[in-house]
Amino acid sequence: MQDRPQLTQFAWLSVATAVFTIGLKAAAYWLTGSVGLLSDALESGVNLVTAAFALIILTVAAQPPDEEHEYGHSKAEYFACGIEGSLILFAALAIGYTAFQRLLAPQPLEQIGIGLFISVLAAIGNGLTALALLRVGRRHKSLTLIANANHLLTDVWTSVGVIVGVLAVGLTDWQWLDPVLGLLVAIHIVLMGVKLIRMAVDGLMDSSLPADELHQVRNILDRYTGNEVQYHALRTRQSGAHRFISVHVQVPGAWSVNRGHALLEKVERDLRLVLPPVTVFTHLEPVDDPVSWEDISLYREVEAGQLDSELLS
C-alpha cells in the first residue's frame, strides 16, 4: 500500500489526455459540423471531469487510517466510480438530444478529411493512456484507475465508430447516418454509465471477494483442516483495493492458547501472502463446545435467560 500515493501520477496523465483530446475533437466538430464528432467531444469532456475527480479520490484513498476512519479510506474509490457513471449518463442525454434534433433537420458535413484525421489522433492518445491506466489499475487493484481506463477504452471504440460513420456519410452523402450514429453512441454510453454505477453500489454494499479469490481463501483454510481443526463463519468483503477476511477456526478444547495462536498466525500469514493487501480477522473456538456452533450467522441472537445467567456468573 505504500506506493499507492504514486497512482495520482496516472490520474494526472488522464487529466492531460482529456484536455488534449477535447481540443482535438472540438476542432474536428468545428471543421465538419458532425453530430457524431460532437458526441465524441462531449464524452471527452466527461473524461476530463472524471479524471479530475479521480485525482481527488486517489489522494483521499491513499491516506492512512485515522481515529474517524480506522479501516482506512480506500472505500472512497467507489464514489469516483459512481460519480463517473452519473456524469456519463448526463453526457449521453445531451448527445441523444443533439442527435435527435439533427435527425429532424439534417445538415451536410464539411472538411471531412481533416476532421477525421484529427479524430484519429485523439483516439490514439486515448487508447495509449487507457492501456497504461488499465495495467497500473489491475496491478494495484485500484477501482478508480480501472474504471477510468475502461471509460477511455469505450471512448476509443466510440471514436472508431464515429470515424467510420462520418466517413460513410462522406462516401454516400446519406446525411441521416450522422445523427443516427450519434444516437447509437448515446445508447452505448448509457450502458457503460449504468455498469459503473452498479460497480459503485456493489462496493458500497460490501460485496464479497470475487469467486476466484474466495476459492484461494478456501484452499488455504482447507490445508489446515482435518480431524482436529475445522472452520466456519467465513466472511469476506472488498473495500476499494483492500480486502477483509474474517473466519472462526475451531480446535480441540485441550489445546493450549499458544498452540491455537500459532495455528492462526500461520493461516493469517498464508492469506496475506496470497491476497495482498488484506486484513485478516480470526477467532479461535473449541470444537467440542456446542456454543462454538451458535455464531455461524452474521447476527447472533442472545436469549434473555442466557444473558441473565451470564451476568449472574
N, C-alpha and C positions, 0 to 999 in steps of 0.2 A: 504493500500500500504506500510505501514511502515515495515511489516515483509517480504516483497518480497526479500530484500537482502539475507535472510536466504535460499532462494531457491538455491543459489550456493552450499550449502552443499550437495544437492541431485545431482547436476552436478558432484561434486567430487565423489559421490557414483557411478555414471555412469562411470566415468573415471576408477575408481578402478576395477569395474566389467569387463570393457572391457579389461584391462590389464590381469586380471585373466583368462578370457575365451580365449583370444588369445593364452596364454601359453598352456592351456589345449587342445584347438583344433589343434594347430600346432603340439603338441606332438601326438595327435591322428592320424593326417595325416602322420607324420613321421613314425609311427609304422605300419600303414595299407597301405599307398600309395593310399588311396581312393580319387578320384576327388571330390566326394560329400563332404567328410570331409574337403578337401582343400577349396571348395567354402564356406563352413561354416566358416572356419578360416578367409578367406578374408573378409567376411561380418563383422566379429568381428573387423577386422582391421578398417573397415569403422566406426564401432561403436566407436572406440577409438578416431578417428579424429573428429567425430561429437560431441562426449561428451566433448572433449576439446574446440571445437568451441562454444558449448552451454554454457560452463562455462564463456567464454569471453562475449557472448551475454547477458547472465543474469546479469553479472556485469554492462554492459553498460545500459541495460534496467532499472535497479534499480536506476540509477542516477536521481536526481531531475531535474525539468525544469531549463533551463538557458537562457541567452539572445539570443543564437542562436537556441535553441530548446524550445520554450515557451510552447509547448504542451507535453513536456516530451520526453523520449527516448524509450517508450515501443514498438514502431514500429520496433525496431531493431530485435525483435524476429522473424520477417518474414525472415530476412536474414539467420538466423540459419536454418529455415525450408527449404529455397531454396538451401543453400549450402549442407545440408544433402541429399536432393533429388538428387542433381547433383552427389555427391560422390557415392551414391547408384547406380546410372546408370553406373558410371565408373566401379564400382566393378562388376556389372552384366556383362558388356562386357568382363572383364578379366575372370570371371567364365565361360561364354559361350565359349570363345576361348579355354580355357584349356580343357573343357569338350568335345568340338568338336575334338580336337587333340587326346584325349584319346579314343574317339569313333572310330576314324580311326585306332588306334593301341591299343587295349585293353591290360591291364596288370592285372595279378592276385593280389588279395588283401592278405595282411599278418596280422597276430596277430589281427584278427577282434575283439575278445572278449575284450581285454584290451583297444583297441581303442574306442569301443562303450561305455565302462564303463566311460572313461574319457569324452566322448562327453555328456553323461547323466549328469555328474557333472556340466559341463559348461552350459547345458540347464537349470538346476535347478537354478544356480546362476543368469542367465539372467532373468529367469521368476520371481524370487523374487524381483529383482531390478526393473523390468518393472512395476510390480504391485504397488510398492512403489512410483515410479515416476508418474504413472497414477493417483493415489489417490491424491497426492500433487498437480499435474498439474491441475486437474479438480477443486480442492478446491480454488486455487489461479488464475485460468484462465490463466495459463502460456502455450502459444502455444509451446514454446521450450521444456518444460518438457513433454507435451503431445505427441509431435512428436517423441521425444527420446524414450518415453515409447512404443509407437506403433511400432517403429523400432525394439526395443528389443523383443517385443512380436512376431513380424514377424520372428525375428531371432530364437526365441524358436520353432515356428512351422516349420521353415526351418530345424532346428536341428532334430526335431522329424521325419520329412520326410526323412532326410539323414540317420538317425539311422535305420529307418525301411528298407530303400533301401539297405544299407550296410549289414544289417542282412539277407535280401533276397538274396543278392549275395553269402553270406557265405553258405546259405542253398541250393541254386540252382546251384551255380557255373556258373551263367549267367553273365559273366564279362561286357557285354554291358549295364546291368542295372545301373551300377555306373555312367558312363558318361551321360546316358540319364537322370538320376536323377539330375545330375549337370546342364544340360540344362533347366530342368523344374524349378530348383531353380533360375536360372538366369532370366527366364521369370517372375517368381513371384516377384523377386526383382525389375525388371523393372517397373512393375505395381505399386509397393509401391513408388518407386522414383518419378514416374510421379504424383502420388497422392500428395506427399509432395510438389512438385514444384507448382502444381495447388493451394494448400493452401497458399503458399507464394505469388503467383501472385494475388490471390483474396484479400489477406490482403493489399498488396501494392497498389491495385486499389481501396482501401477504400470501401470494401463490407459493406452492411448494416447489422444490427444485425440479428441473426437467427430468424426464424419465431416465435418461442415460446416467445422469449424475446420481439420482436416487438408487439406481442399480449398483453403482460403485459403492455407495454407502452401505447397502445391504450386504454386498460381497465382503466388505471389511468386517462388519459385525458378525457375519456367519463364520469367519475364520476363528473367532474366539468362543463360539457357542458349541455346546456338546452336551454330555451327560450332566455336567455340573452347572454350566453357565448358560443363561438364556437372556433374552432382551425383549422389551415391548415398549409401547408408547413412543415409537419413533416419529418425530415431527420435524419438518424442515420448512424453511422459508427463505426467500430471496429478497435482499434489500439493496437495490442498485447492483454494485459489483460484489457486494459482500453476501456470504451465505451464513445461515444459522441452523444448527442441528442440535436437537435435544433427544435423549434416549435414556430409558431406565434399564440398567443392567442388573440381572438377578444372579446371585451366587449363593452357595451353601451358607447357612447361618453360622456354621462353625468356623468359617474363615476369619482370620484376623483382619482388622482395619487396614493394616499395612498391605496385606496381600490383595485385598479388594481395590485399594487405592492404586497399587502397582498395575493391576489389570486395566483400570480406567485410564491411567496415563498412557498405556500402550495403544488403547483404542483411539484416544483423542489424538495422539501423535500420528497414527496412520491416516486418520481423516484429514488432518491438517496438511499432510504431505501430498495427498491425492487431490484435494479440492481447495487449494488456497485461492483467495483469502476466505477463511471460515472461522466461526466461533462455535465451539462445541460445548454443550452442557450435558453432563452425565449425572445420573442419580443411581446410587448403589442400594440394592434391596436384598433381603434374604429370600431365597426362592421358596423356602419351606414355610413362610409366614403367609397365611391367607390374605392378610391386609395388603400384601405386595401386589395382589392382582386387582385391587379395587381402584387403581389410579390409571387405568388404561385410557379412559375417556379424557377429553380435554377439561371438562368441567366436572369435578368430583363433588358429589353432594355429601354433606355431613348430616347424619341423623341426629336429632335433638338429644336422644338418650345417650348416644355415643359421646357427644360433646360434653354433656354433664358429667359422665363418668371420667372423661379425661381431665376435666377441670378439678374434680374432686381428688383424683390421684396425684 
